[in-house]
Amino acid sequence: MSHSLSRIIATELQVRDEQVEAAVRLLDEGNTVPFVARYRKEVTGGLDDTQLRQLESRLGYLRELEERRQTILKSIEEQGKLTIELARAIGGTLSKTELEDLYLPYKPKRRTRGQIAIEAGLEPLADSLWQDPSQQPEILAQRYVDSEKGVVDSKAALDGARYILMERFAEDASLLAKVRDYLWKNAHLVAKVVEGKEEAGAKFRDYFDHHEALATVPSHRALAMLRGRNEGVLQLSLNADPQFDEAPRESQGEQIITSHLNLRLNNAPADSWRKAVVGWTWRIKVLLHLETELMGVVRERAEEEAINVFARNLHDLLMAAPAGQRATMGLDPGLRTGVKVAVVDATGKLVATDTIYPHTGQAAKAATAVAALCAQHQVDLVAIGNGTASRETERFFLDVQKQFPHIQAQKVIVSEAGASVYSASELAALEFPGLDVSLRGAVSIARRLQDPLAELVKIEPKSIGVGQYQHDVTQSLLAKKLDAVVEDCVNAVGVDLNTASVALLTRVAGLSKVMAQNIVSWRDDNGRFQDRQQLLKVSRLGPKAFEQCAGFLRIGQGDNPLDASTVHPEAYPVVERIMKATHKTIKELMGNADVLRAIRAVDYTDDRFGLPTVNDILKELEKPGRDPRPEFKTAQFAEGIDTLNDLQPGMILEGAVTNVTNFGAFVDIGVHQDGLVHISSLSDKFIDDPHKVVKAGDIVKVKVMEVDIPRKRIALTMRLDEQPGENVNRKSGANSAPHEHNRSQQKIKPRGQTTLEPAGNSAMGDALAAAFGRKK
């Protein structure tokens, strides 16, 4: 990589040039981001996985830019039009947009009206009138009339001259930059309903007559409007002059063009024609071109933000607390079709299935069946999916525990997002070839309680349902970002080499799907892996793949206790030196905080392993195999609060955060519809990003502010002193002091756990309208 590119990235990341150069070199050599972040800290100066992902993304952009730059330089040079000034401008830009602006006049294009006019010999007419307005346009144009060339009269000649100038001006890179800058800072995005679509497009009614500043339109509103346009409900346009109630006689855009061209308009004979040229250049060429481009920029920015929101939520979900190795029953609720039951043992192995019908008159039979399975398999946890009939199924299980007091299993409501996708997948068919598709969902629900990460990696990330308009963004960009999140989460936690599925192993740094499959095949043929070195016996897993993956794969109760830790095999000699110096065996050393904290890391550094690696080794030896995920907790839903109709303003409830967006957080309070805590109601302090206060999976206390049953919207607050009906100023997420209202708070006794959404025509209107129904 050139020094200039590394310097650009280093400046943007606020790190040193040599850190970037080292990281790029490692990535170009085929090293993965998790491996470089964890095991090459000395080389990169400690760049973490977030910085490395940003570096990787920016590097890709700049390399694409450089490749396009060379193509453009070659094209212009072949035309014989490359000047020193132009080459310098092309070489100096870091923007693909500016690069394309510079190339515009030289870009091969279809024959335009301006080119046809040039071929008809009208360029001298255009230049003469523009430079000398004292001439009479119609009289001068008569000289250029030539029916054989398609110029039938003076009007046709003047039109041709106008097209020549319009195209010339519209290809002026510096003019485009000025107008683009003005529009971005001042223009408004305008949405109007398409006539006759009011009823069919009712869900977009908040945008039927809507406008807001282009530069600050939030991601969720931009994507909502773009979706409305795609569905034929909304028309979108730019208002370049929002400061005027009606279209001005001369737009600011025309003034910018006039000023840029140093045009002086008086009362000369050709001035009205020249003014018309500027007006046409603005309306027909520049505005239309930049409107399309800036709409694209708004979409890109909205997509990027939506993808980042999805990525953060996915990260929080994947890194949610695992219940651990406990026998678990999964209940996939249903009414008429019955509740699907699956029991997995502590290792996640499927040991029993059934279908029961507690909601269609067979409750007693169903209760006996569930109690028998719980007793037979010593079930410790019961995972209940949060879809249709979730609360009814939860009440059924509570009744089972009343009838059979020896059933002490703890029930937990689990998100079933993506379970149906997994059930019908090729992966599920390979795992459970003889099992009915509907029962596979119950297995997934049980296992995702034991270990969310290990189970959710089997589902395409975008099907997990923690995103904001995930179906409206570029799917390739979404997939790339989410795949990186999954990879980083899997490698942060580590993987048990002897129990991991192919899906989980595929996400380990350095392993392909084929290698993952070969690991499982080797395990099936040879039994457990006893040490990490045995990986080199796996087909197609060579030294490079071993280097990348070995530190992230764990072997419990193996030949070498270090194989259960994050210490990389390449660094085992460092541990051996520590053992020798302390006269301790590895078993005596691991977990021995007193001995380890007395060790000076600097004494064990060498040419290969510096201070960061030795410090990491000492931390790992002190707490070997530590799981970075939090402790397992669940929300307790309120008794008797099962549907929207049960909610009353003022109720204080416990719930689980299911999704965090730019405008607030959705909280599951157990009524099959997530409620929205607007950003202004998340905290007593001003916050600009909800992710700073909550994350998916958090257990929170909320107060019900409003319930809009027809629109299935629930407004919640985490500011428990806030009172329903208050006219709170929520503009820009500001938190104003609440007014006092003598409305009694209803305290509810706790019960169990589930999901919700937003409220109607309230102070929350803007944010609530932006949210869309997650639960169908």
C-alpha positions in Angstrom: 0.0 0.0 0.0 1.2 3.5 -0.8 2.3 5.7 2.1 -0.3 8.3 1.1 -3.2 5.8 1.6 -1.8 4.7 5.0 -1.4 8.3 6.0 -5.1 9.1 5.0 -6.4 6.1 7.0 -4.1 6.8 10.0 -5.4 10.4 10.1 -9.0 9.3 10.0 -8.5 6.6 12.7 -6.2 8.9 14.7 -3.4 6.4 14.9 0.1 6.3 13.6 1.0 5.6 9.9 3.1 2.6 10.8 0.2 1.0 12.7 -1.9 1.2 9.6 0.9 0.0 7.3 1.5 -3.0 9.6 -2.2 -3.9 9.8 -2.7 -3.7 6.0 0.3 -5.9 5.5 -1.1 -8.5 7.9 -4.5 -8.4 6.3 -3.0 -8.6 2.8 -1.1 -11.7 3.9 -4.5 -13.4 4.6 -4.7 -12.9 8.4 -8.2 -12.4 9.8 -9.4 -9.4 11.8 -10.0 -11.4 15.0 -6.5 -13.0 14.8 -4.7 -9.7 14.2 -6.7 -7.9 17.0 -6.0 -10.6 19.5 -2.6 -12.1 18.6 -0.7 -9.4 16.7 -1.0 -6.4 19.1 2.8 -5.8 19.1 2.8 -5.5 15.3 -0.2 -3.2 15.0 0.4 -1.2 18.2 -2.8 -2.6 19.7 -5.4 -1.8 17.1 -8.7 -3.4 18.2 -11.2 -5.3 16.1 -13.4 -2.2 15.7 -10.5 -0.1 14.4 -9.4 -3.0 12.1 -12.9 -3.3 10.6 -13.0 0.4 9.9 -9.5 0.2 8.4 -10.5 -2.7 6.3 -13.6 -0.9 5.0 -11.8 2.4 4.3 -8.9 0.6 2.6 -11.4 -1.1 0.2 -12.9 2.3 -0.6 -9.6 4.0 -1.3 -8.3 1.1 -3.4 -11.4 1.2 -5.5 -11.0 4.9 -5.8 -7.3 4.5 -6.9 -8.3 1.9 -9.5 -11.0 4.1 -10.9 -8.6 7.1 -10.9 -6.1 5.2 -13.0 -8.8 4.2 -15.5 -10.0 7.8 -15.8 -6.5 9.2 -16.3 -5.9 6.6 -19.0 -9.2 7.4 -20.8 -8.6 11.2 -20.8 -4.9 10.7 -21.9 -6.0 8.5 -24.8 -8.4 11.4 -25.9 -5.3 13.7 -25.8 -7.0 16.0 -23.4 -5.1 15.4 -20.1 -3.6 18.7 -18.9 -1.2 19.1 -15.9 -3.9 20.9 -14.0 -6.5 18.2 -14.7 -4.1 15.4 -13.8 -3.3 17.2 -10.5 -7.0 17.6 -9.7 -7.8 14.0 -10.4 -4.8 12.8 -8.4 -5.7 14.9 -5.4 -9.3 14.0 -4.8 -10.3 11.5 -2.1 -14.0 11.4 -3.2 -15.5 9.1 -5.8 -18.2 11.8 -6.4 -15.6 14.5 -7.1 -13.6 12.1 -9.3 -16.7 11.4 -11.4 -17.4 15.2 -11.6 -13.9 15.8 -13.0 -14.4 13.0 -15.6 -17.9 14.1 -16.7 -16.8 16.3 -19.6 -14.5 13.5 -21.0 -16.8 10.6 -20.3 -17.9 8.8 -23.5 -21.7 9.3 -23.7 -24.6 8.9 -26.1 -25.1 11.7 -28.6 -26.7 14.5 -26.7 -28.6 17.5 -28.0 -25.5 19.6 -27.3 -23.3 17.3 -29.3 -25.7 17.3 -32.2 -25.8 21.1 -32.1 -21.9 21.2 -32.1 -22.0 18.8 -35.2 -24.4 21.2 -36.8 -21.9 24.0 -36.4 -23.7 26.0 -33.7 -20.8 26.2 -31.2 -19.6 29.6 -32.6 -23.1 31.0 -32.2 -23.2 29.8 -28.5 -19.8 31.3 -27.7 -20.5 34.6 -29.6 -23.8 35.3 -27.8 -22.4 34.3 -24.4 -19.3 36.5 -24.7 -20.9 39.5 -26.5 -24.5 40.1 -25.4 -24.7 43.3 -27.5 -25.8 41.2 -30.5 -29.4 40.5 -31.4 -29.8 36.7 -30.9 -32.5 36.2 -33.6 -30.5 38.2 -36.2 -27.2 36.5 -35.4 -28.9 33.0 -35.4 -30.1 33.5 -39.0 -26.5 33.0 -40.2 -26.6 29.5 -38.8 -29.8 28.3 -40.3 -29.1 25.2 -42.5 -31.9 22.8 -43.1 -29.5 20.1 -44.4 -27.9 20.1 -40.9 -31.3 20.1 -39.2 -31.3 23.8 -38.3 -34.5 24.9 -39.9 -34.9 28.4 -38.4 -33.3 30.9 -36.0 -35.3 29.4 -33.1 -33.7 25.9 -33.8 -30.3 27.6 -34.0 -30.7 29.4 -30.6 -32.1 26.2 -29.0 -29.0 24.3 -30.2 -26.7 27.0 -28.9 -28.5 26.8 -25.5 -28.0 23.0 -25.3 -24.3 23.4 -26.0 -23.9 25.9 -23.1 -26.2 24.0 -20.7 -24.2 20.8 -21.1 -20.9 22.6 -20.8 -21.9 24.4 -17.6 -23.5 21.2 -16.2 -20.1 19.4 -16.6 -18.1 22.0 -14.7 -16.8 20.1 -11.6 -16.2 23.2 -9.5 -19.8 24.6 -10.2 -21.3 21.2 -9.3 -19.4 21.2 -6.1 -20.7 24.7 -5.1 -24.3 23.8 -5.9 -24.1 20.4 -4.3 -22.7 22.0 -1.1 -25.6 24.6 -1.1 -28.3 22.0 -1.6 -26.9 19.7 1.0 -26.9 22.5 3.6 -30.2 24.1 2.7 -32.5 21.9 0.6 -35.5 20.1 2.1 -36.6 16.6 1.2 -40.3 16.8 0.3 -42.8 13.9 0.4 -46.3 14.0 -1.0 -48.9 11.3 -1.4 -49.6 10.1 -4.9 -53.2 11.1 -5.7 -55.6 8.2 -5.1 -53.2 6.3 -2.9 -54.3 7.8 0.4 -56.2 4.7 1.6 -53.9 2.0 0.2 -50.9 3.8 1.6 -52.4 4.7 5.0 -49.3 3.3 6.9 -47.3 6.2 5.3 -49.8 8.9 6.2 -47.3 10.7 8.4 -45.4 11.5 5.1 -48.4 12.5 2.9 -47.4 16.1 3.2 -44.0 16.2 4.8 -40.7 18.1 4.4 -37.5 18.3 6.4 -33.9 19.4 6.0 -32.1 17.0 3.7 -28.9 17.0 5.7 -30.5 16.0 9.0 -33.3 13.6 8.0 -32.9 10.6 10.4 -32.2 7.2 8.9 -35.5 5.6 9.9 -37.6 8.4 8.3 -35.5 8.5 5.2 -35.9 4.7 4.7 -39.7 5.0 5.5 -40.1 7.6 2.8 -38.0 5.7 0.3 -40.1 2.6 1.0 -43.2 4.7 0.4 -41.9 5.8 -3.0 -40.9 2.2 -3.9 -44.5 1.1 -3.1 -45.9 3.8 -5.3 -47.5 5.7 -2.4 -45.2 8.7 -2.1 -43.5 11.1 -4.5 -40.2 12.5 -3.3 -38.4 15.6 -4.5 -36.0 18.3 -3.3 -37.1 21.9 -2.5 -33.9 23.9 -3.2 -35.4 27.0 -1.8 -37.3 26.1 1.4 -37.0 29.6 2.8 -39.7 30.7 0.3 -43.3 29.8 0.6 -43.7 29.8 -3.1 -41.3 29.1 -5.9 -39.0 32.2 -6.2 -38.6 34.1 -9.5 -34.9 33.2 -9.4 -33.7 30.2 -7.4 -30.6 30.4 -5.2 -29.2 27.7 -7.6 -29.5 30.1 -10.5 -27.7 32.8 -8.5 -24.9 30.4 -7.8 -24.5 29.5 -11.5 -24.7 33.2 -12.5 -22.0 34.1 -9.9 -19.8 31.2 -10.8 -19.8 32.1 -14.5 -19.1 35.8 -13.7 -22.2 36.6 -15.7 -23.2 40.3 -15.7 -26.8 40.8 -16.7 -28.0 44.3 -17.7 -30.4 45.2 -20.6 -28.2 44.1 -23.5 -30.1 42.4 -26.4 -28.8 38.9 -25.6 -29.1 39.1 -21.8 -32.6 37.7 -21.7 -31.4 34.7 -23.8 -28.3 34.3 -21.5 -30.5 34.5 -18.4 -32.8 31.8 -19.9 -29.7 29.6 -20.5 -28.8 29.9 -16.8 -32.4 29.0 -15.8 -32.5 26.0 -18.1 -29.1 24.9 -16.9 -30.3 24.9 -13.3 -33.7 23.3 -13.8 -33.1 20.8 -16.6 -29.5 19.8 -16.0 -27.9 20.6 -12.6 -31.0 20.3 -10.3 -32.2 17.0 -11.8 -28.7 15.6 -11.8 -27.9 16.6 -8.2 -31.4 15.7 -6.9 -30.8 12.1 -8.1 -27.3 12.1 -6.6 -28.3 13.6 -3.3 -31.3 11.2 -2.9 -28.7 8.5 -3.4 -26.5 10.0 -0.7 -29.5 10.2 1.7 -30.2 6.5 1.0 -26.6 5.5 1.5 -26.3 7.4 4.8 -29.7 6.0 6.0 -28.6 2.5 4.9 -25.3 2.8 6.7 -26.9 4.0 9.9 -29.6 1.3 9.7 -27.0 -1.4 9.1 -25.0 0.0 12.1 -28.1 -0.1 14.3 -28.7 -3.7 13.2 -25.1 -4.6 13.8 -25.1 -3.2 17.3 -28.3 -5.0 18.2 -27.1 -8.3 16.7 -23.9 -8.0 18.7 -25.8 -7.4 21.9 -28.1 -10.4 21.1 -25.3 -12.7 20.3 -23.4 -11.7 23.4 -26.4 -12.2 25.6 -26.0 -14.2 28.8 -26.1 -17.9 28.2 -28.1 -20.0 30.7 -25.3 -22.6 30.4 -25.3 -26.4 30.4 -28.7 -27.1 31.9 -31.3 -29.5 30.7 -33.9 -27.4 28.8 -37.4 -27.8 27.4 -38.3 -25.7 24.4 -42.0 -24.9 23.9 -42.9 -23.4 20.5 -46.4 -22.0 21.2 -49.5 -22.5 19.0 -53.2 -22.5 19.4 -55.1 -24.7 17.0 -51.9 -26.4 15.7 -50.7 -27.2 19.2 -47.6 -26.5 21.2 -44.4 -28.1 19.9 -42.2 -29.6 22.7 -38.5 -30.4 22.5 -36.2 -31.4 25.4 -32.4 -31.1 25.1 -29.9 -32.3 27.6 -27.2 -30.2 29.2 -25.0 -30.5 26.1 -27.8 -29.5 23.8 -28.5 -33.0 22.5 -32.1 -33.6 21.5 -33.6 -36.3 23.8 -37.4 -36.0 23.5 -40.1 -34.3 21.4 -43.9 -34.1 21.6 -46.9 -32.0 20.4 -49.5 -31.0 23.0 -52.8 -29.2 22.7 -53.3 -27.3 26.0 -55.4 -24.5 24.3 -58.0 -26.8 22.5 -59.6 -28.6 25.4 -56.7 -31.1 26.2 -55.0 -29.1 29.0 -55.0 -32.0 31.5 -53.4 -34.5 29.0 -50.9 -31.8 28.0 -50.0 -31.0 31.6 -49.3 -34.7 32.4 -47.1 -35.1 29.3 -45.0 -32.0 30.1 -44.6 -33.0 33.8 -43.5 -36.5 32.8 -40.9 -35.1 30.4 -39.6 -32.6 32.9 -39.2 -35.4 35.5 -37.8 -37.9 33.2 -35.1 -35.6 31.8 -34.5 -33.5 35.0 -35.4 -30.3 33.1 -34.0 -27.3 34.7 -35.2 -24.5 32.3 -38.3 -24.1 30.1 -37.9 -21.8 27.1 -41.2 -20.5 25.8 -41.2 -18.8 22.4 -42.6 -15.3 22.3 -44.9 -15.6 19.3 -48.6 -16.3 19.1 -50.1 -18.0 22.2 -46.9 -17.3 24.1 -48.7 -15.9 27.2 -51.3 -18.6 27.1 -48.6 -21.3 27.0 -46.8 -19.5 29.8 -50.0 -19.6 32.0 -50.4 -23.3 31.0 -46.9 -24.1 32.3 -47.6 -22.2 35.6 -50.7 -24.4 36.0 -48.5 -27.5 35.4 -46.3 -26.4 38.3 -49.3 -25.9 40.5 -50.6 -29.4 39.7 -47.2 -31.0 39.9 -45.2 -29.2 42.7 -42.1 -31.3 42.1 -41.6 -29.6 38.7 -39.3 -26.8 39.7 -38.0 -25.8 36.3 -37.6 -22.0 35.7 -39.5 -20.7 32.7 -38.1 -18.0 30.5 -39.7 -16.3 27.5 -37.3 -16.5 24.5 -37.4 -14.6 21.2 -38.3 -17.0 18.5 -37.1 -14.6 15.7 -35.6 -16.7 12.9 -36.6 -20.0 14.4 -38.9 -20.8 11.5 -36.1 -19.8 9.1 -33.7 -22.3 10.8 -36.4 -25.0 10.9 -36.7 -25.0 7.1 -33.0 -24.6 6.4 -30.7 -27.2 4.9 -28.6 -27.0 8.1 -31.6 -28.1 10.3 -32.4 -30.9 7.8 -28.8 -32.2 8.2 -29.0 -31.9 12.0 -32.4 -33.5 12.3 -33.1 -35.4 9.1 -36.0 -37.4 10.5 -37.6 -34.6 12.6 -40.7 -32.7 11.6 -40.0 -29.1 10.6 -42.3 -27.7 13.2 -40.5 -29.5 16.0 -37.1 -28.2 14.9 -38.2 -24.7 15.9 -38.8 -26.0 19.5 -35.3 -27.4 19.5 -33.9 -24.0 18.4 -35.9 -22.2 21.1 -34.5 -24.5 23.8 -30.9 -24.3 22.6 -30.9 -20.5 22.2 -31.6 -20.2 25.9 -28.6 -22.5 26.7 -26.3 -20.6 24.4 -27.7 -17.8 22.2 -24.5 -17.4 20.3 -24.0 -21.1 19.4 -27.6 -21.4 18.2 -28.1 -18.1 16.5 -25.1 -18.5 14.2 -27.2 -21.2 12.4 -29.6 -18.5 11.2 -28.9 -16.0 8.5 -28.2 -12.8 10.5 -30.8 -10.6 8.8 -33.5 -13.2 9.7 -32.9 -12.7 13.5 -35.1 -9.6 13.4 -33.2 -7.0 15.5 -32.8 -4.5 12.6 -34.4 -1.2 11.5 -35.8 -1.5 7.9 -33.3 -4.3 7.2 -35.2 -5.4 4.0 -34.9 -1.9 2.6 -31.1 -1.7 2.6 -28.5 -3.1 0.2 -28.4 -6.7 1.1 -24.8 -7.3 0.2 -23.6 -4.5 2.5 -25.9 -5.7 5.3 -24.6 -9.3 4.9 -21.0 -8.2 5.0 -21.5 -6.1 8.1 -23.5 -8.7 10.0 -21.1 -11.5 9.0 -18.3 -9.4 10.5 -20.3 -8.9 13.8 -21.0 -12.7 14.0 -17.3 -13.5 13.4 -16.1 -11.0 16.0 -18.6 -12.3 18.6 -17.8 -16.0 18.0 -14.1 -15.4 18.3 -14.5 -13.1 21.4 -16.3 -16.0 23.2 -14.3 -18.9 21.8 -15.6 -22.3 20.6 -15.5 -25.7 22.1 -13.7 -27.8 19.5 -15.4 -31.0 20.6 -19.0 -29.9 20.7 -19.3 -27.0 18.2 -21.6 -27.4 15.1 -20.4 -26.9 11.6 -22.2 -23.5 11.6 -20.3 -22.3 14.7 -17.0 -23.6 13.5 -17.4 -21.9 10.1 -17.5 -18.5 12.0 -14.1 -19.2 13.6 -11.2 -17.1 12.2 -9.4 -18.9 9.4 -11.9 -21.7 9.0 -14.0 -22.2 5.8 -17.2 -24.2 5.7 -15.3 -27.2 4.2 -12.7 -27.1 7.0 -15.5 -26.9 9.6 -17.2 -29.9 8.0 -13.9 -31.8 8.0 -13.3 -31.0 11.7 -16.7 -32.5 12.5 -16.0 -35.5 10.3 -12.6 -36.1 11.9 -14.4 -35.9 15.3 -17.0 -38.5 14.2 -14.3 -40.8 13.0 -11.6 -40.4 15.7 -13.5 -39.2 18.8 -12.6 -36.2 20.8 -9.7 -33.9 20.1 -7.2 -34.3 22.9 -5.0 -31.3 21.9 -4.9 -28.5 19.4 -2.1 -29.9 17.4 -4.5 -32.7 16.2 -6.2 -30.0 14.1 -3.3 -30.3 11.6 -4.5 -33.9 10.9 -7.8 -32.5 9.6 -8.1 -32.6 5.8 -7.4 -29.3 4.1 -6.5 -27.5 7.4 -3.0 -26.3 6.8 -0.5 -24.3 8.9 -2.0 -20.9 8.0 -5.5 -21.9 8.9 -4.2 -23.5 12.1 -2.4 -20.3 13.0 -5.6 -18.2 12.5 -8.1 -20.6 14.3 -6.1 -22.4 17.1 -6.4 -19.7 19.7 -10.1 -19.4 19.4 -10.8 -23.2 19.7 -11.0 -24.6 23.2 -10.4 -28.2 24.4 -11.7 -28.9 27.9 -10.2 -31.8 29.8 -7.6 -32.3 27.1 -3.9 -33.3 27.3 -2.8 -29.7 27.8 -4.8 -27.4 30.1 -3.6 -24.4 28.0 -5.7 -25.8 25.1 -8.8 -24.7 27.1 -7.6 -21.1 27.2 -7.2 -18.2 24.8 -3.4 -18.6 24.9 -2.3 -19.3 21.4 -0.2 -22.4 20.8 2.6 -20.3 19.3 3.0 -18.6 22.8 3.1 -21.8 24.9 6.9 -21.4 25.2 6.3 -18.1 27.1 4.1 -20.0 29.6 6.8 -22.7 29.9 9.4 -20.0 30.8 7.0 -18.7 33.5 6.5 -22.2 34.8 10.2 -22.8 35.0 10.8 -19.5 36.8 8.0 -20.0 39.3 8.7 -23.7 39.8 4.9 -24.4 39.2 3.1 -26.8 37.0 0.6 -25.5 34.6 -2.3 -26.7 36.8 -0.7 -25.0 39.8 -0.2 -21.8 37.8 -3.7 -21.4 36.2 -6.1 -19.5 38.5 -3.3 -18.7 41.0 -3.7 -14.9 41.2 -1.2 -14.4 44.0 1.7 -16.0 42.0 0.6 -14.5 38.7 0.3 -10.9 40.0 3.8 -11.0 41.4 5.2 -11.8 37.9 6.8 -8.9 35.9 5.6 -9.3 32.4 8.6 -7.5 31.0 10.9 -10.3 32.2 9.2 -12.7 29.7 9.2 -10.6 26.5 11.4 -11.5 23.6 11.8 -10.6 19.9 8.6 -12.3 19.0 6.3 -11.7 22.0 6.1 -8.2 23.5 4.5 -6.7 26.5 0.9 -6.8 25.2 1.0 -10.5 24.5 2.7 -11.4 27.8 0.2 -9.3 29.7 -2.7 -11.0 27.9 -1.2 -14.4 28.8 -1.0 -13.5 32.5 -4.6 -12.3 32.5 -5.7 -15.4 30.9 -3.8 -17.7 33.2 -5.4 -15.8 36.2 -9.0 -16.4 34.8 -8.6 -19.2 32.3 -11.4 -19.6 29.7 -13.4 -16.6 31.1 -16.6 -16.0 29.2 -16.9 -12.3 28.3 -20.7 -12.5 28.3 -22.8 -11.3 31.3 -24.6 -13.3 34.0 -27.9 -14.9 33.0 -31.0 -12.9 34.1 -34.7 -12.8 32.9 -37.5 -10.3 33.0 -40.5 -11.0 35.3 -43.7 -10.2 33.4 -46.7 -9.0 35.4 -49.6 -11.3 36.3 -52.8 -10.7 34.4 -51.1 -8.3 31.8 -51.3 -10.4 28.6 -52.7 -8.2 25.9 -52.8 -4.5 24.9 -56.3 -4.4 26.4 -54.9 -5.2 29.8 -52.6 -2.1 29.8 -53.4 1.1 31.5 -51.4 4.4 31.6 -49.4 4.7 34.7 -48.6 1.0 35.1 -45.1 0.2 36.1 -43.8 -3.1 34.5 -40.7 -5.0 34.0 -39.6 -5.9 30.5 -36.7 -6.9 28.2 -35.2 -4.6 25.6 -35.6 -6.3 22.2 -34.4 -3.7 19.8 -32.5 -0.4 20.0 -32.9 2.2 17.2 -31.8 5.8 16.7 -35.1 7.1 18.1 -35.5 4.9 21.1 -35.7 1.3 22.4 -38.4 -1.3 22.0 -39.3 -3.2 25.2 -41.1 -6.5 25.5 -43.5 -6.3 28.5 -45.4 -9.5 27.7 -48.3 -8.4 25.5 -47.2 -9.7 22.1 -46.4 -6.1 20.9 -43.2 -4.3 21.8 -43.6 -0.9 23.4 -41.4 2.1 22.5 -39.4 4.1 24.9 -38.6 7.3 23.0 -35.0 8.6 23.2 -36.2 11.5 25.4 -37.8 9.0 27.9 -34.8 6.8 28.3 -33.0 8.9 30.8 -33.3 12.1 33.0 -30.2 13.4 31.3 -30.0 14.4 27.6 -28.7 11.6 25.4 -27.9 11.6 21.7 -27.7 7.9 21.2 -30.0 5.3 22.8 -27.2 2.7 22.7 -25.4 4.7 25.4 -28.2 3.8 27.8 -29.6 0.4 26.8 -28.8 -2.6 24.7 -30.8 -5.6 23.4 -31.4 -8.1 26.2 -31.3 -5.5 29.1 -34.0 -6.0 31.8 -35.6 -2.6 32.5 -38.5 -1.1 34.5 -40.9 1.0 32.4 -44.1 3.0 32.9 -47.0 2.8 30.4 -47.6 6.3 29.0 -50.1 5.7 26.2 -51.8 2.7 24.6 -53.2 3.0 21.0 -55.0 -0.3 20.5 -56.2 0.3 16.8 -52.6 1.1 15.7 -51.1 -1.5 18.1 -48.8 1.1 19.6 -47.6 1.4 23.2 -45.6 4.4 24.5 -43.4 3.7 27.5 -40.9 5.6 29.6 -38.0 4.7 31.7 -38.3 8.0 33.5 -40.6 6.6 36.2 -41.4 10.1 37.6 -42.9 11.0 34.2 -46.8 11.1 34.2 -49.1 10.0 31.4 -50.7 12.9 29.5 -47.9 15.3 30.1 -47.0 17.6 27.3 -43.3 16.9 27.3 -41.1 18.7 24.8 -39.3 15.9 23.0 -37.8 17.8 20.1 -34.4 16.6 19.3 -34.6 14.2 22.2 -34.6 17.0 24.8 -35.8 16.0 28.2 -37.8 18.7 29.8 -39.1 18.6 33.4 -42.4 16.8 33.7 -45.6 18.5 34.9 -47.2 17.2 38.0 -50.5 15.2 37.5 -52.5 13.6 40.3 -52.9 10.3 38.5 -52.3 7.2 40.6 -49.6 4.8 39.6 -50.7 1.2 39.3 -48.2 -1.2 40.7 -48.3 -4.7 39.3 -47.1 -7.9 40.9 -44.4 -9.7 38.9 -45.0 -12.8 36.8 -42.8 -14.1 33.9 -41.6 -12.5 30.3 -42.4 -11.4 26.2 -42.9 -8.5 23.2 -44.4 -4.8 22.0 -44.4 -1.4 20.0 -45.4 2.5 19.6 -48.4 5.0 20.5 -50.5 7.3 18.4 -51.2 11.0 18.3 -49.1 12.1 21.3 -45.9 14.1 21.9 -44.1 11.0 20.7 -45.9 11.2 17.4 -42.7 11.7 15.3 -40.8 8.8 16.7 -43.8 6.5 17.0 -44.8 7.1 13.4 -41.3 6.3 12.3 -41.4 2.9 13.9 -43.0 0.1 12.0 -44.6 -3.1 13.2 -42.1 -5.8 13.9 -44.6 -8.4 15.0 -47.1 -9.4 12.4 
